[in-house]
Amino acid sequence: PNDKLDEEDGCVNGIKDGELDIGEDIGLDRVKGKDPTPAKNHAQDGTPEIDDGNDDYYYDPGSNDYDKINGMEGNKHLDTEDLNRNGDLDRTNNYLQYAIDLSSLDINSEIVISESENKEWKFIRIPLQDSTYFTKEGVGTVSFSQIKYARIWAKSDSSSLLTIDIAAIDVVGNKWKASAILDTTLHTPDNLVPNEEFEIATDNNKKNPDYTPPPGSIDKREEKRTKEKQIEQSIFLDCSNIQPNRYLYARQNFVDAVNLLLYDKVKFWVYGQTVDSTETNKEIIIFRLGTDTLNYYEFRKEIGLYEDIEDKMLEKRWQEISIDFVDFSGLKKSDIPDTNECFRIIGNPSLGHIKQVVVGLLRPDSLTTNFTGNIYFDDIRLANPCDEMGVASRISLRTNIADIADISASFSNQTPNFYTLGQERGSGTNSYKYTLNNKINLNKFLPGSWGFNIPLKVDYSFSESKPRFQPNSDVELTSEAEKDSLKTLVETKTASVTFGKSKKSSNPFVKYLIDNLKLSARASNKVSLSPTRKDTSNEYSGSANYNLNFSRNNSIGVFKDFKLYYLPQKISLKLDYNYSHSNTWEKQSGENTDFVDKSLIPDEKFKPFFKIDYEIFSDFKTDYSLGTIRDLQKRNQVKNINIGVESNKNQKINVRYAPGYLKFISFSTKYSTDYGQIRGERSDTPLIEYQVSNNRSFDAGLTLKFDKWGKDLMKAARLLSYSEKEDDGGEKNNEKIEEKEEGAKNNLLDETEIKIGEIEDEGELDSLEIHEQEAEKEVKKITPFNRIASISGQVIGFGIKSLGSTKLSYSNKYNTKYDVPGDSLPDFNYQIGITGLNYGDLKSINQTDNISISTSNRFNILPTLNADVKVNYKQTFANKYTSKSNSNSLTFPDVALTYSGLDNIIPWDLVSNSSVSGGVNRNVTRTGPTPPSKTDKITITSSFSLPINILKTLSPKLSGSYSHTYDKNSNTKIENKNDKLNLSAGIKYSFQSEKGVKFPLFNRIKIKNKLDTNLDISYDSKVSQDYVLSSKKWNVPTGTNTLTIESRASYSFSRDINGGLTAQYKDTKDVKSGNSTRTTSLNLWVEFKF
């Protein structure tokens, strides 16, 4: 002992995570290596890095050499001295010791149950809780309820080699629990005597040579074939001096309920033994099935007893008991059938929900003698499974009558015992269903030139199901009258029609009224009937949609590209009507009389909706919508018309302004508001209360186009490099002007030695714009002043252009919710979000402000090398009803490089459209309020794509990507890094040969249709690491490495038949443990088109 808690966990990097990592399976000495010869003890040897002797694991499956099976190095388990996993070095050594003297162990010993013919093997049974067999060692107490470990050791006075073979060590018990000794009324008797007792025990033909299994429990042919004796075991009640008026049993409970309705009988064997048959030669056994001790079926039967406790049991004395489940469930009927057996029912049990089985002994008070003996029970089994075949059938028919009608019908049927894959049993009902669907295009009876579209749909469905058992019961229904009384019916009828136009009319009345109108109506009726409920529901709905679009030519031109529109662009109007009414009748619980009306009041709603889209002038767009829901069941008469009471209101306003005439900046703004209003009624007061809310948002954005400013400045500066004068001829001399312009540019480059072409984008050295009014001008000599101004302007322009495009944005979201009285609804200012409310009950108020600034630009470093640079900053302020918070985020640097010049480097045109890219991104986020929580995240990415050209029919492609992400939170001190790597290669091949291909040993094979093949190989790696603050070390990496190889082939045999084959191999390795999982799959498919 080294007074330390030795373990393998954490031996690699000092971090303990409870899992076996790569490199940790090296034994408790934490030294990896082969066992030295002679063996040494690492803790006692002064030489460092010495591997302990005999700690290597080795076992050859099937071998009898177990010398190193307990070795800890290489056993693929996380070994530790901390057996109870409490993290402490436990020094207490309290235990119960059972000592066996092998030298005096023979068949006459109490613990020796049997022995082999050569008397070398012995079967030993030690009563664990019998204090005569154990001694308490150590200090303190040992409880049988807290036994965690067991160990075996041997002591001998001899120095000779001792080998002990142990075939098996089992701690055996019994799932059956014994009851207390009760009287026949199931109460504790007052006249118990000290020696009156019973216990549950087991016996089998392996441990007890006098035990004989019941007939048929052992397969003699299997024993003869395997030449091995089969083990068979029984439970028995060991009774001693059981007086009359006694009830005792053994009980076994199930965690999950068992359904016995799929069987007709239960059978078991009974064997009765007594010490004196002259006192009693018959006893009554009991058998119970139920949910608990308050709900069960009970069977009683008198059995014979035999005076052979000290002798070998005879097979013919086993008595078989058979119980028909109909006799159990028949106890719930009023007409109980005659039977010679004794059955009882307690509570309300069900054979479909059994959680307890009981076997026992009943001694009525009419007896005059006590009972001492054994009652054996064996082979309790379900018999006669319901072998009635389950059948499900379905047939469907569909036909199309030209373009006039589309008719379909279907019928399905299912018997009680039918079940699909994944189900354990059938539905228990005999059901059928049929449907009929019709669609008739009424517009086909009208002239096609009218352009109407009027589809009429009529659907009908009916279903019926009859149960096999009574609802929530195990009583089987045998007569058709009983099944009809408990059947369930559902009938549904639906009709709908839609009216619209698909063609525009030239008639103004039809064009503006009928063409823009769409009408629809729907009616349905549903009737359902069950043993406990009747329902009838009717639904009616109608809808009218009208959309009027105005031309954008309805405008007045104010100036160039700016118009004033005197009509809106679109007006929408929608009217919806919905009515539903359900009539319900239910039977009250526990009653079997008439149905009670539980019908609800009808639900009737009218939903008008209006919306207008109006761009008042160029770039200034608005839209307004108003929708309400009116409850027509709350009558409100206006001129003898019921318009109902408004229960919901929703109003939306959006205003957008984005001027397009600004050349150097881009500006946009948007204001929107969403007002809601819900009417509420309370049962405790006649007052009406409304819940009102407003969600308001304002967004503004400004884009500064520095890149455009710089380009325009550079273009203007180039104009200074030449000047013009009037040409008396008045004719445009384009050739002369272009020639002198080009000469001026060349001279400018030569004299200033500034490579302007390197700082200008493509197209910036195009011919200068020469307006028509300047066509008569002629290039003059360039002055020194113009030359300096031109160079300075182009350099400044390039600097401005390098700033790229900068975007500024601001958004504000503000929402409130109030409960207000019905006579104090908010005014229009609150509805459009201008003002708040100074009355009512404030329920919530939230405000969020976002400010962001971002800039981006692309630099052409080389013709094939581009750099994208971005910077982004965002600030958020959140003021909620109960809290405040703020956060800011800065992304800098954000640089990405893309190189597309590999096509020029790699010879022989092997690649095309290839690219290689890489980038770095850093994001720092601070979240408040105080102190702010800082998260620093750095991401480095790279990727490549290499399409390879080898043959026209091949399309090879190589691609890959890699990313590294590092996160750090300054408050929580949590650090994390992730690495992702993906490499993939793919190749496609398509082949077709109508003349055929000659293969060796085969005739010419013709491939008329197209054969497509694919081969894809990919490798994915995802690795993550966390930093452990306590040990100041990085944790063991976690993640997976996956290699996938997939091959696919598809072939078109004909126009209507396609087939293919897919094969896949996948190897996934866990980075942390080193374990690998390999899967291989093969998929063959055929597609038929009808």
Steps between C-alpha positions, in 0.01 A plus 500: 500500500627846407233694694370650173189454293640356177296516179547516124270799448698819437836332453545665157439868576388504860132556414252249639182462297382149589565365151779286358705726272774406258820426693331443840468120487846442658414356841490645850878545501455756218800353320456360152709205396544127492512316833866474607668171581540443784190687608549822694278721712501855375408652835786325680769501231715813504559491123269749324274401211501132598181321392337291772526130448185302415282805425468432124163367383487201268242237424451286192126432456434129532815438696514361855795722585365775725837598649483864378126550468503734802776719355415869485736621228326458165168362630302785335347601834561807712654344811509661841549411865200720577247220466208692654580814297485733800833667427650404838764248601287268716705315761218327689482127439169374639361183349328166560726199459375159389771233551489164322741218592554322168676206667188397693249585229291193405145408417412471867573868556192722541613745235580233236189442293645253252829382353624345176554130455876532549430719804726776369230754419268605782194719498502724808217714631571738791209670677618860490306632797551198728742626769636151559679519164674840525702712742515880513845642435630853549362787705142613473184341366427337165147509356370249246315789331829677421719223361702638205792266437614142548850349494643149520835394634657167601733403787709188526774367727651311208761653272385288207327658201127510556244539220131555573253484212178699550232441238260771616423726793146628525310697758159345461166615625137488401272737310211361699415676825335319790189636663428495868293211632138624482162357585241433231364854537849629407568639846775416746377213721506522879593137561842475332733255672884535508573200281238591236691639202564475128763625256556511125776283359616362167612157394650365177640184349858630512520564872256235633516146363159422656333771294314383190377759243139484377421319173607679184710766672827351372570430136649150503603521134691822562678344797598204285621723218709735717595231754438756772246476776235770491431690821138528616382677816181538703380731774344341810331607821684345795226475764529401867205446737253711299173503691146507355348838405820605329579688175862536382662562164805596291473812282691623197453856370571629148639846431306525173147376462453180300220454249350148511213564260695340217472159672211278608648311797763490769651168608740385770613189689444427871661238724387453861709332772422433865688345789194298606227413251285348775441846644427675165514370147338798323553875509356801309738705289424851373608682182444873448542743209443871546628853529558506875360357824171684448427404138548138394353175375541195723486129424478227770547128459546201727812290428627168632801463731770233500713384790836512314686799646800282581479302175550575133207673336303307239420668170147353483403672827523846344149640450434735210263794560330671205295820539288641220508879491136504398420367848681799649349772279159330516479596868422856386187387318163464665450148360801318649545160330489176698837351591640240737792729597512778756558854363495839671526860385613782728478861386516569127793309348573471130690229315638775278683661792661238725774614739488224762486120511442305824522131596411382848324273746149531649399299811131550590399504865308176443826306516608339828871426441813704437703480181873450466640446154590653166283632217695520171399733211672477164476604138236773531428573135250655263332259262281499191603831341237662286596366159230680305671664204504878482411642159513851361385585150476815294370579155485833322370623166557828321370620167505823306212589268670724245558835668155505656523276805758320714349215705677278754376235742669278757407221739706356788436227754692374804431208735571510878820293489676688222809697596786654308876488552593664827168416664465225758132430452200595292255781560239263643229636272344389175482814290435614147499836326402626157542843342369668186655818357362695206626810327291652223618797296173688449673754278526229232125543441557869417673656201876482539539859382336618820807378695314376807651252746226334711609171662237320709622238753276247673657252748343224706654258749359237733674276753380236744688304765378222728706400807599147592479575875285724710653849543772502769424139580610145424150371436488373144195584293363185339170604340451746216236681703757576772754623244239720328410660830864605553596593146640838398378681188638811331338657194632816332349696211674801348424726204692803377493728196731774378426774248771695320635605163817391326470734199476877492205662328502809278161610633570772763218385726615140495868596513479711815225309682485134402865438402625620840243306700544153646221323691503174694258308718525183704253287698566186704305266722654244734315240704680270746353237729670305779371300797537804730469800269307636204621797300357693210687801366417738216741752354436768239745751364516753222762737370508792257830650382526810288834642379512819293836586342572844352758572236816686597434731209252687718766753595625856445866550415654759732857473372721226357439160662265658755126458472191577704236224493143618536356148534608210725659194345277237660181475707404168659174408668421166660184380674496166684204333668531192725226309680537181702263323735548172682228299668637259759331239716694307762432219743594590855770299672362192669160536337350283232192702417415769249745744348526847656510804272838676525464717190691826476374831365581562134815685400432764233762747383517771235852612402532809279849601384620804307845591365635778280849525346587857399831637374415869536806616309814332370683298766239580768287191559221448751249230579213486744293200606211453739351167598226428752312200632135548591312250715155467343369295793514821704224680315542864406221631276567787261192576287371147555837351398699305756861614472608330823749626757861569412715254696840548330662782308837519328638807327835523320674802347830491309683801358819453298722764342807410294599780257655366182621829360797522739811401306769502768306368799223249554240587762190313618261527789195309612236556764243236587242451770279205589201571723294220655179505697325205668165521673476320833203407715520388860248281675525687832413843360285639217774747408679458169878515492733520201859386460675745269857482371723687261822378339687790346827486309720754331792412272745725320801419290766706328762366260801718422633395160864591545594265220277693258624836631858394443432368151325821395781714646762298312300537179469877547871528576586331173301767316753756623773329299366662180297807389294582196427797262229558244538358150386755239385224276235405751535132411581224746850362441482184712809334361721802569366552849541132596856496364604809699322375811696177488826689444430726794444203727823332393699819550350543844609150605849547360565838661361431849621137526179422687345169401145620498389179335586308818261700713209520259225244458431340170323743270633814664734574205221474244436785258392813681144619463481771234161668489337589177532876567879457540552314174660798333781536758863408439765380743757764590836470672499384867616761750718415806224613733249263344752218518557547877129541571419186301755286684396635842132448425550142390707415808243657734220328307672166538529553875132586529402203282698271730259580781244287317134520591400603852155422637343673800175368641274567795189316614259559785232256611247607762197302613245547776200308629214633717168390644254786463125548573259452214404868496860626484654353187826662383491787254652496155832641623561189713384273220767636264767497772545874550393517866458263791217460752478670836216279619410133515693206645849478346587133430830532319731752337815418302743707298802389298745727317760374255780704346737341250785619282661282235742551215623265231724518198677276251861556397639350181854432618573302185282412203440160664527601867221687677472617859162568664526715812206560733445677831175487695392658829160459667360650821174379657303655787209295641261651751243242601213523742700346784866533396756692298796375300740614232754335276747593231676293241810583292614284210855595406700390322287316246725427204454239228749426220399322181747373243369378164823462306560128541362441152806685363753324725392136463600381150310309231168665592444245774289739708239759417308753708720417799532719805683517831379722779586580859397749759510615858214641702495633854183591687498657845163520675434675828172448683401712802391658709787509755755358478462409135554140397759488226515225240797496266456276194761450229427293188758400240371334183646360181358306208583383151314366199674317214283374213727276291466450125625159383243374252180649373297223662678538837435779748752460782497759775709556810388735774581569859444743783648568841388729778640575844288683757613624838254633763578663831265653758672743735239464777446125511861427397365241260722434199425276207659422169355308209665363188309379197661335198327370191665335201299354216565351162243404244486363150208457264486282193222469245504235229284402207574266208227386266745293293607310809816434696705183466592337833736200531316164509171677425314603190473863406282678755290787373441795733228697325401725787710722720703351784599746775758412766635703791780439746531733799764489772483741792680552828348709778668594824335693781710553812419716801695585816404677821736676736473379862552795729563293813795312350598778255526243225316423180266206525537188289372571147153371417340444164495257212697419186289348224606339174222434251527318167183488294444362153181546299385369165171555322373372168188575300373168367216668318294814512294361787755287688805629684730313735808560704745379759655691790781365718644687798781442746535726805766495768443730798766533768446668834789737560480476878470126557656374178208265436392452140165411347488356151183457295446359154173538314371386163183638344339368182202689357267474203250768391195426288301781341139443408 
